[in-house]
Amino acid sequence: MMSSVLIDTSCFVHEIPLNIYRTVCGQLDQNDRWQKLAREIGFENSVIDELKQSPTPSSKLLSLWGDQNHTVAELFMAFHRMKENRLMEQLRDLVDQSYHRLIVAKSSSFSSLKAQVQALTKPYNHHKKSNSTPRSDSYKPDVNPFDIICAGIPQISLDELTRATNNWSGNQELGAGAFGTVYRGKWKCTEVAIKRIDCNGYDKSATTKKRLKQVVIEMRFLNEHRHDNILPLYGYSFNGSSACLVYQMMACGSLELRLRHKKLPLTYKQRLNIAIGTARGLQFLHTFHKRATVHGDIKSANILLDSNLQPKIGDFGLACRTSGHTKSKRVYGTHAYLADDFISSLIISTKNDVWAFGVILFELATSLRAYDERRGSYSKLSRYIWAFNESPQRLNELVEGHSKKTSKNANPILMQLVHIGFSCTRKRAADRPEMSDILNSLLEIS
């Protein structure tokens, strides 16, 4: 927390209280913002290159500058020129009140929401606990988890988004669900999709906390995972009556809806391309970090298609990291895409995503719904397709019945999608392939 004691403006940089100093260094280390500060306060490139070798460059930078008897007020003004409002906030109580007018005011609703978000996130501590006081040139600073989540994501005012959606016009709605409503909008001359989550004025109910937590999780994972087949997050807004996330507009909607388009069915080449793109995105998620990222809700409704029918994975509200032995407290996800072993064991694994991807391959091959009560005991598509496994002829006829609508050459390709889908939906998680192997199998088809 920030100190409540006013310190004289002649206070030197090296006299900044340790808790504030650590927070400032932590924020400067994000996205190497310390380099911008170094240039702002007059350090040459040769010195900056030397600082890059330090494990804590921001701390080293402030130490060097502080040794030249620079004041906190000078540092505050450097942040002002850099338009670093959050860093100015950290020094607010260390400078004279006359400087406070330079800090961009935040609405009370944003402050309230920010406080709730911080309460939902765990402290992000880079250094291991120790009885000894860390040296100024070797410690890893504590970092505000909210600042890590939001780092590099533009904050957008609610007024801008209200104008972008023509005052949240019903004509701009793209869809609605338990999470809130998605609107089409035009922001910065760019077509965007805006997810508006109703948090009931950010009250303290369990529902509001759950919604906010999913927003935080989605922001975190979309910000960390940038890939051609993962939906880009353009910005966020927490300064109004609702939480909003702004994404790239996906002109062709979800794969689920596109598969229902009878007048303009997807060709077998388009279906294969969608399968490959989705596999690329999942393979990236599963291998980008040492601990794999599990999406947790892979389904055709969360595979979004741009104007060129290129797929991007969206909705990361249930994503998490796992080493393969993490256990969930409850079953989560969409029932038709859940592996039976996850339902019974609650073990979170990349193989859960693999199973769900297998169901998507069945959808691509047959255009059938992932869940349909009219199929009786085979309402889940995975069970329905597996029922044909012992009868290749009937399976071929099932796929051919749908492939005739697209092309005479479609059936062999779509049958290969089915067979890869079988390998993805094997009962034992250990028997299912990794996404890298699945991707290679799909590339061999093409």
C-alpha positions in Angstrom: 0.0 0.0 0.0 1.0 3.6 -0.5 2.4 5.6 2.4 -0.1 8.1 3.9 2.7 10.4 5.1 3.6 13.4 3.0 7.3 13.7 2.4 9.0 17.0 1.5 9.5 17.6 -2.2 13.2 17.7 -1.6 13.1 14.0 -0.9 15.7 12.2 -3.0 15.0 9.1 -5.2 17.1 6.9 -2.9 14.8 7.9 0.0 11.7 6.4 -1.6 10.1 3.9 0.9 10.9 0.3 0.1 7.3 -0.8 -0.5 6.7 2.0 -3.1 10.2 1.5 -4.6 9.5 -2.2 -5.2 6.2 -1.5 -6.8 7.6 1.2 -9.1 10.5 -1.1 -10.2 8.0 -3.9 -10.8 5.9 -1.8 -13.1 9.0 -0.4 -14.9 10.2 -3.9 -15.6 7.0 -4.8 -17.4 7.5 -4.6 -21.2 10.9 -3.0 -20.5 9.3 0.4 -19.7 12.5 1.3 -17.8 14.3 1.8 -21.1 11.9 4.6 -22.0 12.5 6.2 -18.6 16.3 5.8 -19.1 16.1 7.8 -22.3 13.7 10.3 -20.8 16.1 11.2 -18.0 19.1 11.4 -20.3 21.0 8.0 -20.1 22.9 7.1 -23.3 22.4 3.9 -25.2 25.7 2.5 -24.0 24.6 2.7 -20.4 21.2 1.3 -21.3 22.9 -1.7 -23.0 24.9 -2.3 -19.8 21.7 -2.1 -17.7 20.1 -4.8 -19.8 22.6 -7.3 -18.4 21.4 -6.6 -14.8 18.7 -9.0 -13.4 16.9 -5.9 -12.1 17.5 -3.1 -14.6 14.9 -0.8 -13.3 16.3 -0.9 -9.8 19.8 -0.4 -11.1 18.6 2.6 -13.2 16.9 4.3 -10.2 20.0 3.6 -8.1 22.3 5.2 -10.6 20.0 8.2 -11.1 19.5 8.5 -7.4 23.3 8.7 -6.8 23.2 12.0 -8.8 20.9 13.5 -6.1 17.8 13.6 -8.2 14.5 14.1 -6.4 11.2 12.2 -6.4 9.5 15.3 -7.9 11.8 15.0 -10.9 11.0 11.3 -11.3 7.3 12.2 -11.0 7.6 14.7 -13.8 9.5 12.2 -15.9 6.6 9.8 -15.5 4.2 12.7 -16.5 6.1 13.3 -19.7 5.9 9.6 -20.4 2.2 9.6 -19.7 2.6 6.9 -17.1 -0.4 7.7 -14.9 -0.1 4.6 -12.7 3.5 5.3 -11.9 2.6 8.8 -11.0 -0.1 7.4 -8.7 2.6 5.4 -6.8 4.5 8.6 -6.1 1.4 10.7 -5.3 2.0 10.9 -1.5 5.7 11.7 -2.0 5.3 14.9 -3.9 3.7 18.3 -3.1 -0.1 18.5 -3.6 0.4 21.0 -6.4 1.6 18.1 -8.6 -1.6 16.0 -8.0 -3.5 17.9 -10.7 -1.2 16.3 -13.3 -2.6 12.8 -12.5 -5.5 11.9 -14.7 -8.5 11.4 -12.6 -10.1 8.0 -12.4 -13.8 7.5 -11.9 -15.0 6.0 -8.6 -16.5 3.0 -10.4 -13.1 2.1 -11.9 -11.4 2.4 -8.5 -14.1 0.3 -7.0 -13.8 -2.4 -9.7 -10.0 -2.3 -9.6 -10.1 -3.0 -5.9 -12.4 -6.0 -6.5 -10.2 -7.3 -9.2 -7.1 -7.0 -7.0 -9.0 -8.9 -4.3 -9.5 -11.7 -6.8 -5.9 -12.0 -7.8 -3.0 -13.4 -5.7 0.0 -11.3 -5.0 2.6 -11.7 -7.7 5.9 -12.2 -5.9 9.0 -12.7 -8.0 11.4 -13.5 -5.2 11.5 -16.3 -2.8 10.9 -15.6 0.9 14.0 -15.0 2.8 15.0 -13.9 6.3 17.6 -11.6 4.9 16.9 -8.2 3.3 17.6 -8.5 -0.5 20.3 -6.3 -1.9 19.1 -3.4 -4.0 20.8 -4.7 -7.1 19.7 -8.3 -6.8 16.1 -8.4 -5.5 13.1 -9.3 -7.7 10.3 -6.8 -6.9 6.8 -7.5 -5.8 4.4 -6.6 -8.6 0.8 -5.6 -8.6 -1.1 -8.5 -10.2 -3.7 -6.2 -11.8 -0.9 -4.2 -13.5 0.6 -7.5 -14.9 -2.8 -8.6 -16.3 -3.4 -5.2 -17.9 0.2 -4.5 -19.1 0.1 -3.5 -22.8 -3.7 -3.6 -23.1 -5.3 -0.2 -23.9 -7.8 1.0 -21.4 -10.9 2.4 -23.2 -13.5 4.7 -21.7 -17.0 3.5 -21.6 -18.1 6.6 -23.5 -16.0 5.6 -26.5 -17.6 2.1 -26.5 -21.1 3.6 -26.1 -20.5 5.7 -29.2 -19.0 2.7 -31.0 -22.1 0.7 -30.5 -24.6 3.5 -31.1 -25.6 3.6 -27.4 -25.6 -0.2 -27.1 -28.3 -0.5 -29.8 -30.1 -3.8 -30.1 -29.4 -3.7 -33.8 -25.7 -4.0 -32.9 -26.1 -7.2 -30.9 -24.2 -10.2 -32.1 -25.2 -12.6 -29.4 -26.0 -13.0 -25.7 -25.4 -15.5 -23.0 -25.0 -16.0 -19.2 -21.8 -13.9 -19.4 -23.5 -10.9 -21.0 -23.9 -9.5 -24.5 -21.6 -9.2 -27.5 -22.0 -6.1 -29.7 -20.7 -5.1 -33.1 -19.0 -1.7 -32.9 -16.6 0.6 -34.7 -13.7 1.9 -32.6 -10.8 3.8 -34.0 -12.2 3.3 -37.5 -11.9 -0.5 -36.9 -14.7 -3.1 -36.8 -14.7 -4.7 -33.3 -16.7 -7.0 -31.2 -17.4 -5.8 -27.6 -18.3 -8.2 -24.9 -20.2 -6.3 -22.2 -20.5 -8.1 -18.9 -23.2 -6.9 -16.5 -21.7 -6.9 -13.0 -24.8 -5.3 -11.3 -22.8 -2.2 -10.4 -19.9 -4.3 -9.2 -21.7 -5.5 -6.0 -20.1 -8.1 -3.8 -22.3 -11.0 -4.8 -20.9 -14.4 -5.7 -22.2 -14.0 -9.2 -20.4 -10.7 -9.7 -17.2 -12.1 -8.3 -17.4 -15.1 -10.7 -18.0 -12.9 -13.7 -15.1 -10.6 -12.8 -12.8 -13.5 -12.2 -13.6 -14.9 -15.6 -12.9 -11.4 -17.1 -9.5 -11.3 -15.3 -8.6 -14.8 -16.5 -9.5 -14.0 -20.1 -7.5 -10.8 -20.1 -4.5 -12.6 -18.6 -4.4 -15.4 -21.1 -5.3 -13.4 -24.2 -2.6 -10.9 -23.2 0.0 -13.6 -22.7 -0.8 -15.7 -25.7 -0.5 -13.9 -29.0 -1.0 -16.1 -32.0 -2.6 -16.0 -35.5 -5.2 -18.6 -34.3 -6.0 -17.0 -31.0 -8.5 -14.1 -30.8 -6.8 -10.8 -30.3 -7.8 -8.6 -27.4 -7.8 -4.9 -28.4 -8.7 -3.3 -25.1 -10.8 -3.2 -22.0 -13.1 -0.8 -20.0 -13.7 -1.0 -16.3 -14.8 2.6 -15.8 -18.5 2.3 -16.2 -21.5 0.3 -15.0 -20.2 -2.8 -16.8 -16.9 -4.5 -17.6 -16.2 -4.6 -21.3 -13.6 -6.5 -23.4 -12.9 -5.4 -27.0 -11.8 -8.0 -29.6 -11.1 -8.2 -33.3 -14.3 -8.5 -35.2 -14.7 -12.0 -36.6 -16.9 -11.4 -39.7 -18.0 -15.0 -40.3 -19.1 -15.7 -36.7 -18.6 -18.9 -34.9 -17.9 -22.3 -36.4 -21.0 -23.6 -34.7 -23.2 -21.2 -36.6 -21.3 -21.5 -39.8 -21.9 -25.2 -39.9 -25.6 -24.5 -39.7 -25.5 -22.3 -42.8 -27.3 -24.5 -45.3 -27.3 -22.1 -48.3 -23.6 -21.7 -48.3 -22.0 -24.8 -46.7 -18.3 -25.0 -46.0 -16.2 -26.8 -48.6 -14.1 -29.8 -47.5 -11.0 -27.6 -48.0 -12.3 -24.9 -45.8 -13.2 -27.5 -43.1 -9.7 -28.9 -43.2 -8.2 -25.5 -43.1 -10.3 -24.6 -40.0 -9.2 -27.9 -38.4 -5.5 -27.1 -39.1 -5.8 -23.5 -37.8 -7.5 -24.5 -34.6 -4.9 -27.3 -34.0 -2.2 -24.7 -34.5 -3.7 -22.5 -31.8 -4.2 -25.3 -29.4 -0.7 -26.6 -29.9 0.7 -23.1 -29.2 -1.3 -23.0 -25.9 -0.1 -26.4 -24.8 3.6 -25.7 -25.4 4.2 -22.0 -25.1 5.0 -22.1 -21.3 6.7 -24.8 -19.3 3.4 -25.4 -17.7 0.8 -26.0 -20.4 -2.2 -23.7 -20.8 -5.5 -25.7 -20.9 -8.3 -23.7 -22.6 -11.0 -25.7 -20.7 -13.9 -24.9 -23.0 -12.9 -25.8 -26.6 -16.1 -26.0 -28.7 -17.3 -24.9 -32.1 -19.0 -21.9 -30.5 -15.6 -20.7 -29.3 -13.9 -21.2 -32.7 -14.4 -17.8 -34.4 -13.9 -17.2 -38.2 -12.6 -14.1 -39.8 -13.7 -12.8 -43.2 -11.3 -15.3 -44.8 -12.7 -18.2 -42.7 -9.4 -18.3 -40.7 -10.2 -19.7 -37.2 -9.2 -18.1 -34.0 -9.8 -19.6 -30.5 -11.8 -17.3 -28.2 -13.4 -17.2 -24.7 -10.5 -18.0 -22.2 -12.6 -17.5 -19.1 -12.0 -21.1 -17.9 -8.3 -21.3 -19.0 -5.7 -22.4 -16.5 -2.1 -23.6 -16.3 -1.3 -27.1 -15.4 1.6 -29.5 -15.1 -0.7 -32.4 -15.8 -1.6 -33.3 -12.2 -3.8 -30.3 -11.3 -7.2 -31.2 -10.0 -10.3 -29.1 -10.3 -12.8 -28.6 -7.5 -15.7 -29.2 -9.9 -16.7 -30.2 -13.4 -16.6 -27.2 -15.8 -16.9 -26.6 -19.5 -19.6 -27.6 -22.0 -21.0 -31.1 -21.4 -21.0 -32.3 -25.0 -17.2 -31.6 -25.2 -16.2 -33.1 -21.9 -14.1 -36.3 -21.7 -15.6 -39.0 -19.5 -12.4 -39.3 -17.6 -12.3 -35.6 -16.7 -15.9 -35.9 -15.4 -14.9 -38.8 -13.1 -11.4 -37.7 -12.1 -11.5 -33.9 -12.3 -7.9 -34.0 -13.5 -7.1 -30.9 -15.6 -5.0 -31.9 -18.6 -4.2 -30.9 -22.2 -5.9 -34.2 -23.1 -9.2 -32.6 -22.1 -8.7 -30.0 -24.9 -7.7 -32.9 -27.2 -10.9 -34.7 -26.6 -12.9 -31.5 -27.2 -11.0 -31.0 -30.5 -11.9 -34.5 -31.5 -15.6 -33.6 -31.1 -15.0 -30.5 -33.3 -13.5 -32.8 -36.0 -16.6 -34.9 -35.9 -18.7 -31.7 -36.4 -16.6 -30.6 -39.3 -16.9 -34.0 -40.9 -20.6 -34.5 -40.5 -22.1 -31.0 -39.9 -24.0 -32.6 -37.0 -24.6 -30.8 -33.7 -22.3 -31.7 -30.8 -25.4 -32.3 -28.7 -28.8 -33.3 -30.0 -31.5 -34.8 -27.8 -33.2 -36.3 -30.9 -30.4 -38.9 -31.0 -31.6 -40.3 -27.7 -28.9 -42.2 -25.8 -26.4 -40.9 -28.4 -27.2 -37.3 -27.8 -23.5 -36.5 -27.5 -21.9 -36.6 -30.9 -18.8 -38.4 -29.7 -20.9 -41.4 -28.6 -23.0 -41.3 -31.8 -19.9 -41.4 -34.1 -18.2 -44.1 -32.0 -21.3 -46.2 -32.4 -20.5 -46.4 -36.1 -16.9 -47.4 -35.4 -17.6 -51.1 -35.8 -19.4 -50.5 -39.1 -17.1 -48.7 -41.5 -19.7 -48.9 -44.3 -22.4 -47.1 -42.2 -19.9 -44.5 -41.0 -18.8 -43.8 -44.6 -22.5 -43.4 -45.6 -23.1 -41.0 -42.7 -20.2 -38.8 -43.7 -21.0 -39.1 -47.4 -24.6 -38.0 -46.8 -23.3 -34.6 -45.7 -20.2 -34.3 -47.9 -22.3 -34.6 -51.1 -23.6 -31.1 -50.4 -20.1 -29.6 -50.8 -18.1 -31.7 -53.2 -17.7 -35.1 -54.8 -14.1 -35.2 -53.6 -15.0 -34.4 -50.0 -15.7 -37.8 -48.5 -12.1 -39.2 -48.4 -10.8 -36.0 -46.6 -13.7 -35.9 -44.2 -13.3 -39.6 -43.3 -9.7 -38.8 -42.3 -11.0 -36.1 -40.0 -13.2 -38.7 -38.4 -10.4 -41.1 -37.9 -8.2 -38.4 -36.3 -11.3 -37.6 -34.2 -11.4 -41.2 -33.0 -7.8 -40.9 -31.8 -8.6 -37.7 -29.9 -11.6 -39.2 -28.1 -10.1 -42.4 -26.8 -11.3 -43.3 -23.3 -7.9 -43.1 -21.6 -6.2 -39.7 -21.6 -2.8 -41.4 -22.0 -3.9 -43.0 -25.3 -4.8 -39.6 -26.9 -2.2 -37.9 -29.0 -0.6 -34.6 -28.3 -1.7 -31.6 -30.3 1.6 -31.5 -32.1 1.0 -35.0 -33.4 -2.6 -34.1 -34.4 -1.4 -31.1 -36.3 1.1 -33.1 -38.2 -1.6 -35.6 -39.1 -3.8 -32.9 -40.4 -1.0 -31.3 -42.4 -0.3 -34.6 -44.1 -3.9 -34.7 -45.4 -3.5 -31.3 -46.9 
